[in-house]
Amino acid sequence: MFMQVARAHYLDTVEKARQGYMEHEDILKAFGEGQSNQVQQALRKHIQTVKERILEILDRYGRKI
């Protein structure tokens, strides 16, 4: 049972890291292409995702980190 929980946590963590990396790639690509609207949109999406992750972690640890 522990291995299943550990594997699920690891895969979740890897997927979140991959998602964060892709969000950074989207920001840099839009910036490099001079697409200011797309930069803003990508930044807003990234900030929202980070906010959700932080709140998830805080909830997981009873808001005591």
TORPA-4810 file (N, C-alpha, C, O; in nm, 3 decimals):
<nodes>
NODE_1_0.083_-0.119_0.000_0.000_0.000_0.000_0.088_0.126_0.000_0.059_0.221_-0.073_M
NODE_2_0.192_0.128_0.081_0.279_0.245_0.088_0.339_0.276_-0.049_0.347_0.393_-0.089_F
NODE_3_0.381_0.171_-0.121_0.442_0.194_-0.253_0.342_0.255_-0.350_0.379_0.339_-0.432_M
NODE_4_0.216_0.215_-0.341_0.114_0.272_-0.430_0.093_0.420_-0.400_0.081_0.501_-0.492_Q
NODE_5_0.090_0.454_-0.273_0.074_0.594_-0.233_0.197_0.674_-0.276_0.185_0.783_-0.330_V
NODE_6_0.315_0.619_-0.252_0.440_0.687_-0.290_0.446_0.707_-0.440_0.485_0.814_-0.487_A
NODE_7_0.408_0.605_-0.517_0.410_0.615_-0.663_0.311_0.722_-0.712_0.344_0.802_-0.800_R
NODE_8_0.192_0.723_-0.654_0.092_0.822_-0.693_0.141_0.963_-0.662_0.124_1.054_-0.742_A
NODE_9_0.203_0.980_-0.544_0.256_1.112_-0.507_0.367_1.154_-0.603_0.371_1.268_-0.648_H
NODE_10_0.458_1.060_-0.633_0.569_1.090_-0.722_0.518_1.130_-0.860_0.562_1.231_-0.917_Y
NODE_11_0.426_1.051_-0.915_0.373_1.082_-1.048_0.300_1.216_-1.048_0.310_1.292_-1.145_L
NODE_12_0.229_1.246_-0.942_0.160_1.374_-0.930_0.262_1.487_-0.928_0.244_1.589_-0.995_D
NODE_13_0.370_1.468_-0.852_0.474_1.570_-0.841_0.546_1.590_-0.974_0.571_1.703_-1.016_T
NODE_14_0.578_1.480_-1.041_0.645_1.489_-1.172_0.555_1.560_-1.272_0.601_1.645_-1.349_V
NODE_15_0.428_1.525_-1.272_0.335_1.589_-1.366_0.323_1.739_-1.338_0.317_1.819_-1.432_E
NODE_16_0.319_1.776_-1.212_0.311_1.919_-1.179_0.438_1.993_-1.220_0.431_2.106_-1.268_K
NODE_17_0.552_1.928_-1.202_0.678_1.989_-1.245_0.679_2.006_-1.397_0.722_2.109_-1.449_A
NODE_18_0.632_1.905_-1.468_0.626_1.911_-1.614_0.531_2.023_-1.658_0.561_2.097_-1.752_R
NODE_19_0.419_2.035_-1.590_0.323_2.140_-1.623_0.385_2.278_-1.601_0.371_2.367_-1.684_Q
NODE_20_0.454_2.295_-1.488_0.519_2.423_-1.460_0.624_2.457_-1.566_0.634_2.572_-1.609_G
NODE_21_0.701_2.356_-1.607_0.802_2.376_-1.710_0.736_2.422_-1.841_0.784_2.514_-1.906_Y
NODE_22_0.627_2.356_-1.878_0.558_2.392_-2.002_0.498_2.532_-1.994_0.496_2.605_-2.093_M
NODE_23_0.450_2.569_-1.875_0.398_2.705_-1.859_0.509_2.808_-1.879_0.487_2.912_-1.941_E
NODE_24_0.628_2.779_-1.826_0.741_2.870_-1.846_0.778_2.877_-1.994_0.808_2.984_-2.046_H
NODE_25_0.776_2.762_-2.060_0.805_2.760_-2.204_0.706_2.846_-2.282_0.745_2.920_-2.372_E
NODE_26_0.579_2.837_-2.246_0.476_2.918_-2.314_0.501_3.067_-2.294_0.487_3.146_-2.387_D
NODE_27_0.539_3.105_-2.172_0.568_3.246_-2.142_0.686_3.293_-2.226_0.679_3.398_-2.290_I
NODE_28_0.794_3.216_-2.226_0.914_3.256_-2.299_0.891_3.260_-2.451_0.941_3.349_-2.519_L
NODE_29_0.815_3.166_-2.501_0.786_3.164_-2.645_0.707_3.288_-2.685_0.741_3.355_-2.783_K
NODE_30_0.603_3.318_-2.610_0.522_3.437_-2.641_0.605_3.564_-2.629_0.592_3.655_-2.711_A
NODE_31_0.689_3.570_-2.528_0.775_3.687_-2.510_0.872_3.701_-2.627_0.890_3.810_-2.681_F
NODE_32_0.932_3.590_-2.666_1.027_3.590_-2.778_0.963_3.630_-2.909_1.029_3.688_-2.996_G
NODE_33_0.835_3.600_-2.924_0.764_3.635_-3.047_0.701_3.774_-3.039_0.637_3.819_-3.135_E
NODE_34_0.719_3.842_-2.927_0.665_3.976_-2.912_0.513_3.979_-2.902_0.451_4.081_-2.934_G
NODE_35_0.453_3.872_-2.858_0.308_3.860_-2.846_0.264_3.899_-2.704_0.246_3.812_-2.619_Q
NODE_36_0.248_4.028_-2.679_0.222_4.076_-2.544_0.092_4.020_-2.484_0.087_3.989_-2.365_S
NODE_37_-0.011_4.008_-2.566_-0.137_3.951_-2.514_-0.118_3.806_-2.471_-0.172_3.765_-2.369_N
NODE_38_-0.043_3.730_-2.549_-0.019_3.590_-2.515_0.072_3.579_-2.393_0.056_3.488_-2.312_Q
NODE_39_0.167_3.672_-2.378_0.252_3.674_-2.259_0.164_3.695_-2.135_0.176_3.622_-2.037_V
NODE_40_0.076_3.792_-2.142_-0.012_3.820_-2.029_-0.101_3.700_-1.996_-0.118_3.665_-1.880_Q
NODE_41_-0.155_3.639_-2.098_-0.242_3.523_-2.079_-0.164_3.407_-2.016_-0.212_3.343_-1.922_Q
NODE_42_-0.044_3.380_-2.066_0.038_3.271_-2.013_0.081_3.299_-1.868_0.085_3.208_-1.785_A
NODE_43_0.113_3.425_-1.839_0.151_3.462_-1.702_0.033_3.445_-1.607_0.048_3.394_-1.496_L
NODE_44_-0.084_3.489_-1.650_-0.203_3.474_-1.564_-0.232_3.326_-1.536_-0.263_3.289_-1.423_R
NODE_45_-0.221_3.244_-1.639_-0.245_3.101_-1.622_-0.144_3.042_-1.524_-0.181_2.965_-1.435_K
NODE_46_-0.017_3.078_-1.539_0.088_3.026_-1.452_0.067_3.070_-1.307_0.078_2.989_-1.215_H
NODE_47_0.037_3.196_-1.288_0.015_3.248_-1.152_-0.105_3.179_-1.088_-0.099_3.145_-0.969_I
NODE_48_-0.211_3.157_-1.162_-0.328_3.087_-1.109_-0.293_2.943_-1.070_-0.335_2.895_-0.965_Q
NODE_49_-0.217_2.877_-1.154_-0.176_2.739_-1.126_-0.091_2.733_-1.000_-0.111_2.646_-0.915_T
NODE_50_0.004_2.824_-0.987_0.090_2.827_-0.869_0.007_2.855_-0.744_0.027_2.792_-0.640_V
NODE_51_-0.086_2.946_-0.754_-0.175_2.977_-0.641_-0.251_2.851_-0.597_-0.259_2.822_-0.478_K
NODE_52_-0.305_2.779_-0.694_-0.380_2.657_-0.662_-0.290_2.553_-0.596_-0.333_2.486_-0.502_E
NODE_53_-0.167_2.539_-0.643_-0.073_2.443_-0.583_-0.040_2.481_-0.440_-0.035_2.396_-0.351_R
NODE_54_-0.016_2.610_-0.417_0.016_2.656_-0.281_-0.101_2.630_-0.188_-0.082_2.580_-0.077_I
NODE_55_-0.221_2.662_-0.231_-0.339_2.637_-0.147_-0.359_2.488_-0.121_-0.399_2.449_-0.012_L
NODE_56_-0.331_2.406_-0.221_-0.341_2.261_-0.205_-0.243_2.212_-0.098_-0.278_2.130_-0.013_E
NODE_57_-0.120_2.262_-0.104_-0.019_2.223_-0.004_-0.060_2.270_0.134_-0.048_2.196_0.231_I
NODE_58_-0.107_2.394_0.142_-0.151_2.445_0.273_-0.265_2.362_0.330_-0.267_2.334_0.450_L
NODE_59_-0.359_2.323_0.246_-0.470_2.239_0.292_-0.420_2.102_0.337_-0.467_2.048_0.437_D
NODE_60_-0.325_2.048_0.264_-0.272_1.917_0.296_-0.204_1.916_0.434_-0.212_1.817_0.506_R
NODE_61_-0.140_2.024_0.469_-0.068_2.032_0.596_-0.142_2.115_0.701_-0.081_2.167_0.794_Y
NODE_62_-0.270_2.129_0.685_-0.351_2.201_0.783_-0.312_2.347_0.795_-0.323_2.407_0.902_G
NODE_63_-0.265_2.403_0.685_-0.223_2.543_0.679_-0.111_2.575_0.778_-0.094_2.689_0.821_R
NODE_64_-0.035_2.471_0.813_0.080_2.489_0.904_0.204_2.435_0.835_0.229_2.315_0.833_K
NODE_65_0.281_2.525_0.779_0.405_2.483_0.713_0.521_2.545_0.787_0.637_2.524_0.749_I
</nodes>
